[in-house]
Amino acid sequence: MATRDESRIEPRQSDKPEDHSEPLPPNLRPWSSLETDEKTRLQVAYGQWLDQLPPTCSLETKIARFTAWLEQHGIDYDARHDTRHDARHDTRHLAVTDRT
């Protein structure tokens, strides 16, 4: 029968899954702090890299790919803080035509 202390034993090193991810570069710069020309340069370079990958319609996959690529280039990108405005989801520009 196991005692209380035995039930809290950490898994042995061999029992833990191996971490194959690359360490994040130190001192990531926030995407929001970059100048427009630097953002454009990075987006062009990312587009060239992206052309080598299979296409996807998944917004989550697109954001994950962009975020991971930027991290490899020393940039921290958080889509929740992206200040771009998507007009497709803004209905304020639609004219009211039915006034009955």
C-alpha positions in Angstrom: 0.0 0.0 0.0 1.4 3.4 -1.0 1.9 6.0 1.6 0.9 9.7 1.2 4.5 10.7 0.3 4.9 7.9 -2.3 1.9 9.1 -4.2 3.5 12.5 -4.8 6.6 11.1 -6.5 7.6 13.0 -9.6 7.8 11.0 -12.8 11.3 9.8 -13.7 13.1 11.7 -16.4 12.6 8.8 -18.8 8.8 8.9 -18.2 8.5 12.6 -19.2 7.8 13.4 -22.9 10.8 14.8 -24.7 10.5 18.5 -25.5 11.6 18.9 -29.2 10.5 22.5 -29.4 13.1 25.2 -30.0 13.7 27.6 -27.2 12.2 31.0 -27.7 14.7 33.8 -28.5 15.3 36.1 -25.5 14.0 39.6 -25.6 11.2 39.3 -28.1 10.0 42.6 -29.5 6.3 43.2 -29.5 4.7 43.4 -33.0 2.9 46.6 -32.0 6.2 48.3 -31.4 7.5 47.9 -34.9 7.4 50.6 -37.6 5.1 50.1 -40.6 8.1 49.5 -43.0 9.5 46.8 -40.7 6.1 45.1 -40.5 5.8 45.2 -44.3 9.3 43.8 -44.8 8.5 40.9 -42.3 5.1 40.2 -44.0 6.7 40.0 -47.4 9.4 37.6 -46.1 6.7 35.6 -44.3 4.7 35.3 -47.5 7.7 33.9 -49.4 8.1 31.3 -46.6 4.4 30.6 -46.5 4.4 29.8 -50.2 6.3 26.6 -49.4 3.6 25.3 -47.0 0.3 23.6 -47.9 -2.6 26.1 -48.0 -5.1 26.3 -45.2 -8.5 28.0 -44.6 -8.2 27.7 -40.9 -7.7 31.1 -39.3 -6.3 29.5 -36.2 -3.6 27.7 -38.3 -2.8 30.9 -40.1 -2.3 32.8 -36.9 -0.3 30.0 -35.3 2.0 29.8 -38.4 2.5 33.6 -38.4 3.1 33.7 -34.6 5.7 30.9 -34.7 7.5 32.4 -37.7 7.7 35.8 -36.1 9.0 34.3 -32.8 11.9 32.7 -34.9 12.6 36.3 -36.0 12.6 37.8 -32.6 9.0 39.2 -32.7 6.2 38.6 -30.2 2.9 38.6 -32.0 -0.4 38.4 -30.1 -3.4 38.4 -32.5 -5.6 39.7 -29.7 -3.7 43.0 -29.7 -3.5 43.4 -33.4 -4.8 46.9 -34.1 -5.8 46.4 -37.7 -9.4 46.9 -38.5 -11.3 44.4 -40.5 -14.0 46.2 -42.4 -15.8 43.0 -43.4 -17.1 42.7 -39.8 -18.0 46.3 -39.4 -21.6 47.0 -40.5 -21.5 50.7 -39.7 -20.6 51.4 -43.3 -23.7 49.8 -44.7 -26.3 52.2 -46.0 -29.8 51.8 -44.7 -32.0 51.4 -47.8 -35.2 50.1 -46.4 -37.1 52.8 -44.6 -40.6 51.3 -44.6 
